[in-house]
Amino acid sequence: MTLLVAASIRVGPAVAQTDASVSGGVGTVRYPGGTTFGSAILSPAFRYSAPTVTIDGSGALASLPGSVLSSQGRASVWAATLPFAVNVRAGGDVTAAGTTLNRGLGSTAELHGVAELLWEEKGAGWGVGLGAGPSTGMISGASPVVALHTRLRAWGRPGSAPDAPDMQFLVEPTRFPEGWFTDASVAATLERAHTVVSFYVAGRISSTYGSKGAGSMFVQWFVRP
């Protein structure tokens, strides 16, 4: 049984912001060996961001072969203290997520908690965080699994220019009873007037569970900037 640890990098804005969206699309999934199938997806999302707290919620409903529907949900809360030393803060987040298939084909659930120390360069727009905490995952018909989840992350803008892309880097070693695996990802977001382009590449490295990778690019166009 493999638990997929999902996390996002959060950096609080200077003022509180609230965003909500609903998106839809179609895509193609390709398996090793060349097998493919098409899928339609509907995905709502919500985010509240402030300097010391961020609340995220998202979901997705996707079509699968054989008239199967897959639904997913994810919610997380991140919070941090005010600086208690030069550029240093304490923070933490809790994330809950789950998936289910219709027609009684199964479901999964996961819960993660991470406490961390954050170091941010004032005025430069970049920083690093180091943390650890427990993770648990459940699959219908199987016993829950508990793991040690560690995390190293960094974020920033190259050259700190206002129009530079937001860069995010994440490395997460996780310890299961059978062995370790490490998830690593790089994400970038570039905003230009009405258009937002997001790029994401991730991989999992493990001698126990096998290694794999994934990537995506997402383009959004808004009527008003």
Buried (B, 14 or more C-beta within 10 A) or exposed (E): EBBBBBBBBBBBEEEEEEEEEEEEEEEEEEEEEEEEEEBEBBBBBBBBBBEEBBBBBBBBBBBBEEEEEBBBBBBBBBBBEEBEEEEEBBBBBBBBBBBBBEEEEEBBBBBBBBEBBBBBEEEEBBBBBEBBBEBBBBBEEEEEBEBEBBBBBBBBBEEEEEEBBBBBBBBBBBEBEEEBBBBBBBBBBBBEEEEBBBBBBBBBBBEEBEEEEEEEEEEEEEEEE
